[in-house]
Structures are given as C-alpha cells and as structure tokens.
Amino acid sequence: MRLLRFLFWSIFALACAPIMILSGVALYLSPALPDVETLHDVELQTPLRIYSTDNRLIAEFGEMRRFPISYNQVPAAFVHALLAAEDDNFLNHHGVDPMGLLRAASELAQTGHIQTGGSTITMQVAKNYFLTSDRVFSRKLNEILLALQIERNLDKHEIFELYVNKIYLGNRAYGIEAAAQVYYGKSINELPLADLAMIAGLPKAPSRYNPIANPERTKVRRDWILDRMLTLGYIDETAYREAVNTPITARNHGANPEMEAPYIAEMARLEMVERYGDKAYTQGFNVYTTADSRLQEMANHALRDGLQDYDRRHGYRGPEARNPDITLEQGVELLNGYKSLGGLEPALVTAVNAENVEIRLRRDQTGLIAWEQMSWARPYLSANGMGPRPAKPMDVLKPGDIIRVSRIEDDNWRLAQVPEAQSALVVLGPQDGAIKALIGGFSFVQSNYNRATQARRQPGSSFKPFLYCAALDKGYTPASLVNDAPLIFVDDYLDSIWRPQNSGGDFLGPIRLREALYRSRNLVSIRLMQDLGVDNALSYIERFGFDRKELPRNLSASLGTSELTPLQIAQGYATFANGGYAVKPYLIDRIENRYGQLIDYSKPPVTPELTEQQQARLNAYVERQGSSISEQPAEAERVVDERTIYQLNSMLRDVVRRGTAVRARALNRNDLAGKTGTTNDQKDAWFSGFNPDLVATVWVGFDQPSTLGRREYGGTAALPIWMNFMGPALEGVPDREPSMPRGLVTARIDPATGRSAPPGTEGAFMEIFKQEDAPPPYSELEMGGYDSGGAVTPLELF
C-alpha cells in the first residue's frame, strides 16, 4: 500500500514539475515583458513618398517599402493561403498551438526540416514586434507568453493585420501589399490565386523562395501551399489545377516611379528631413510637390537634347573604352558595369561594316548604327576646333569599343556621347512662385549636384533687365538716349585699368534705352549704374529677391558679375512676368500622413490674378482638416510700378522680336519676352524668358568654368533649350499680351533724338511713356516749349 502511495505521489510530482517549472519561469519572465497594449497604437515604418501635383509618384525614400492595409482589404483567398502555409489552426488556438508544435517536431524527425513551422501567427507577431531573432530558449518562452497575452487583448483580425503588414518578403518589401507591388506592380486584391499563394510562401524564407532569383524553388513552395489549401477545403480541384499550371511571372517592379524628376525628389527629401529629421523616412509621409509631370518631361527632353546638340557641334571625344582584343563574352560582362545616363545607353561595338556598325546592348539586345547617324563624329580637338570629317564607320569606331547610343526606333540607334558641358533648367509659375519643373544636370545618376539651386555662376547680360527696371523707375524712358561709347576706369591703388567693351568690340554712340537692351550694350549698362549710383541701383535690385551681400558693390555688377543660381534668376524674372509682384519659389504643396490625412500645406503669397484660385485651394484644405474657418490667401507684395513693368516687358519682347533672342520668333508667339546672357570667354550661357503663364531660366556651362567655344553665346547654347521647352509647354495656350495699365501713353518718336517726331520723319515709331515722363508734342517743341524734366535724357549729359 505504501509503495502504491509512493508511486502515485511520485508520478503526480513528476507530472506537476513541468507545470511548476513553466509557471515559475513565467512568473520570472512576465515582469520584463513589454506591454502588448501598445499594439493597438503601433505605427509601422513606412517610407517617404514624393508625388507631382498631378499625383504621379516621383520617388520613394526609406529602407522599408511598405503599404499598410486593413484586414478588410486582404482577399479571402490570401487569408486561406497564409493560414495553410503558416498556421491552419489560427482561428481556433489561443496563441500557442500544441498540435502545431508536435507536427513541426514530427516533420523534423521524418524529413530533416520543417515546412509548416512550430510558431503560430500570434507567436510570430510577438517576435516581430517585441523580440529579437536570437535563437535562445528564453526568447521562445517570451514568445509564448507574449502570444498568450496578445490573444487576450486583440481579436484575430487585428493579429492577422499586424502580421501581414510587418513581415519581410524580400526586395525591400515589408508587408503583403508592398510585396504585391514589388513583384507584380499591382495591389494585393488584384492578384489571382496562384500569385497570392506565391506571396504566402515568402514569410518562411524570403531569400530562399525569392520568385525573381529562384523561380523553380518558389514554384515548389507555392504548389505545396496550393495542395494544403485543397486538403483543408479552402479551394476546389478546378481552382487548384488552374493555379498550379500558372507559371511564376514575378519580376522586380521596384519603386515604380511614374515620372523622372530626381532633382526635385532630392529637394523635397532634404526639406522633409529639415522639418522632421529621420522620422521623415519612417512615418509614411506623402509629399505632393508643385511639379507638373507634363512640364517636367518636356524640361528633361529639352535640356538633354540641347546639351547633346551642343556636344555634337564640337566633335566626338571617342569611345568610353577601347578593347580591341576582347571576346564577345568578356565585352558583354564589361558592358553590364555601365549604367544608362540621361537616356544614353551603353553599347558594345561588335562589328564595323562599310555602311553601318553592329552593336550589343545590355539584356542581350542588339542593334545597328547607320552611317548617317554617326557621320557627325569629327574628332574633338578643343572647344574651338575639330579634326577632319570621317569618311567611313571605321574612321570612328572599332570592334570592342564601349560607346553611348540613343534610340531612334526599333533596333536603329544613333551614336552619342555623355556631354561634358552641363545645364540647368528652372520653370516657375509667376503668380505664386511654384516650381513647375526643374532639372539640375544631364543625369542625376552621373552627378546629383543640383546646378539649378547650387551652382553660383555669373548671369552676364541676363542680369541687365533688373538694372534697366531701376532706371525706368527713376525717370528714364525706353526712348532715353545713352551714349554707347568707350569708358576707361583707373584704380590707382591696384595699378589696374578696366576698359569694358561690348561683345562685338564696337560702339554705337548715342542709342535709345530700348535698343540698348535688345542689343545688350555693355557700356550703356555701366553708364546707367553710374548715373543711378551703385548703392541706389543695388538697393533697388534687392526687391527682386536678391541678397544684397551677393551683389558686388561696383560698376561691374551692371554686367551681371554677381554669382547667382538659376533659381534666383528665375525668381527675379517672375516679377517681370506677373506685373511687378514679389513671389518666392516653393516646391512642397502639401503633406499627408500614411492614412491620407492632411497635416500641412503651403500658403504662398500670390498675385491678384491667382487670388480666387488660391482661395478655393485653401478652403478645400481647411475643410479637410475639419476647420470651419476659411483662410485668406496672402497677397504678394507689389515691388515695382505696374507701368514700369509694362515698359520693361515691351523692351524684353523686342529682345525676341529683333534682338539677341530673335531665334525665338520661330515659336510664333507675341507674348514671349526674355534676355540672353553670356559671360567673359563664353564660360556661361543663359537665357531667361517668360510669358504671363510660365517663367523659364536656362544655364549652360562647365562645372569647372571653361569656355564653351567662341561661337557659343546665350542665344546659341541656352536659348535653343528654352525654346524646345517653351514651345511644347505653351502649345495650344492662347497668346496673353498684357493690357496697358492706366497712366501710360504712347507718342511718335524720332529715333535719332528720342523726342517727339516731326511729320515725315523717316523711321519714326510709337513709344510707351509714363504720363509724367512723356515728351511734349512736336508742336510744342516747335514753339520752344520743350522741357525735358528728366523725361528724355539729353545727349550732352553723357
């Protein structure tokens, strides 16, 4: 009897021991466990996404690509696929599944590996959100205890949602929606059963079952899951057969940007980091910029085509690499190390024939370059010289050369080269300063240096309109005569002499202000600044948005020797285009959180022309934030008399009609105005121009200042890029010549004197004057009643 009692209590003690041990471990570990209540408020790391104003994705920043979705957005077929793959008893257990653990142990014993796994979905949630991946016994116990707590605090739908949004599924995809986008370019609810089963197989080993790297292995895993779904009754035989016979079609869709604007994306990223720090990359911000995808595409083409045209004018610098003894296999391997730059593809020359060249491109693509597409390739000698014209393809290329090509159509290509010169193009909306398009160089991959915002270069004559505006506001008129004659400045302290010249080296003598501007006469600009006073002129020019500290305090500033960025110049020209208002460039229109809720938006000062539209925009944003108080749009400050702006703009339109930008007449518009700019030795070429809808500034030059060539000016290097952008951008948009403001009058002027013209004067024309500056009618002059009053500058003053 005693023996039986002893055996009973011994067996009882042995049975209770594990329970007591586990209870003791639980009591010991529980105080250190995290609070599972925090799962109710968890915020998953979600990347920063940058969009255009028309909702096209520009870029995505962040290590984790994630699109959190709710349980209701998950297809039922995927729920079944994941349960079949990971935890078919999920809906019945309380966080830990003893049968699942036993099944995992059995699989391990029979096959040497585990397919279904011993952890439940709830245990994996505990591990993914609270624990490390260390393979230690204490972590497994913590995982079990946390799973039990999670099941007590959350329902099954919440647990499933947490799991499918957190798991890593390869190729930077975190969560099932991101995986669907990465592998198929679609939302999870758009995928067929076969693809859903494939994604359901990824959590176990994303690298091993990567459908891009290992499609055969992935198919085995997918088909096993489909078989489990059939066994569990989730699908019927027909659906199973159709799915297993479906091939693996996954490919890398990446971030899938919908427009090419890397410089804009980087500007937006930097601004977001400045506002939010590192949280910018993880909080799921959606940033909507002012960039217009249509205009940005036009800007990309215009700049790249313009730089390549410039480059071809100066000859061919040869292949990027020359490997005469290389085999085809070696050449293909070498080719894969080259990237596409600005739309120019790397290619290997495989054969040179009498009339064409055969090439091999990446991804096993082949093509041809016809002779007419490479006959331009005279050898480059210098910016001012080229070698003889080639007579046949062999004069240009050899087998084994690594070259650049641009596609014409199908398999036909044109010989190209990556330009050494660089360019920047900025497009603003003049009524509010919105950045509509911006490109800071030929290729962001080649160089992420943003020349539109970072390159400080001398604007040359494109700066002159700001000085002319000051003169018009101080009593000069478009008909005022200024002497275009030599000047000599001696600096006794530096023992130097400055003899400024016009670009052609000639002098025209007394010349009207209007003609001086469209002919870009340097000596006239210097005399204007002399008369106005350097400090007075620079103080006036500040109102266009320039920092006084960046403007040199000497007469050379009148020739554009300040070092300014293309964005700064575009900002100044926006004041001309909008009728005299100061606007400030801005890029970010609004910021939304991961749930699409508006959290911030821009409130730029706008001109009266845009007030109504801005009011509607602000009202809509205020309503989205749940406020009943409508904001009033800030009104941009008027900084220049509208009459002065009208006079100046009529002069800048003459730059296009008859001056240094006469090529732009090819656009057949009457509302275009602007100014060319070229610096000493043709190191910088500029054109800034506008109509009432758009302002665009183009700069062309080398990163390390060097001559572009003796025949390269603003009108030949920069203006064509501007035209190739503005032409398509304004296609179908009616001309918008501004109406003349009150307080202006027109008078018939003698071109020789700038005064009222007597009847029959040859070449007389109508000029625009402010009422207080208008010359008296010729009848009064004839009677001796003329008094210049500063309105028409007498020749003898100069």
DADAWO-V293551 format. One line per field, one symbol per residue. ss: DSSP state (H for helix, E for strand, - for the rest). A space follows every 50 residues. Layout:
ss: ???
This chain:
ss: -HHHHHHHHHHHHHHHHHHHHHHHHHHHHH-----HHHHHH----E-EEE E-----EEEEE---EE----HHH--HHHHHHHHHHH-----------HHH HHHHHHHHHHH---------HHHHHHHHHH------HHHHHHHHHHHHHH HHH--HHHHHHHHHHH-E----EE-HHHHHHHHH---HHH--HHHHHHHH --------------HHHHHHHHHHHHHHHHH-----HHHHHHHH------ -----------HHHHHHHHHHHHHHHHHHHH-E--EEEE---HHHHHHHH HHHHHHHHHHHHH--E----EE-----HHHHHHHH-----E--EEEEEEE EE---EEEEEE----EEEEEHHH-----EEEE--EE------HHH----- EEEEEEEEE--EEEEE-----EEEEEEE-----EEEEEE----------- ------EE-HHHHHHHHHHHHHH-------EEEE----EEE----EEE-- --------EEEEHHHHHH---HHHHHHHHHHH-HHHHHHHHHHH---HHH ----HHHHH---EE-HHHHHHHHHHHH---EE---E-EEEEE-----EEE E----E-HHHHHHHHHHHHHHHHH----------E-EE---HHHHHHHHH HHHHHHHH---HHHHHH-----EEEEEE-HHH-EEEEEEE----EEEEEE E------------HHHHHHHHHHHHHHHH--------------EEEEEE- -----E--------EEEEEEHHH----HHHHH------------HHH-
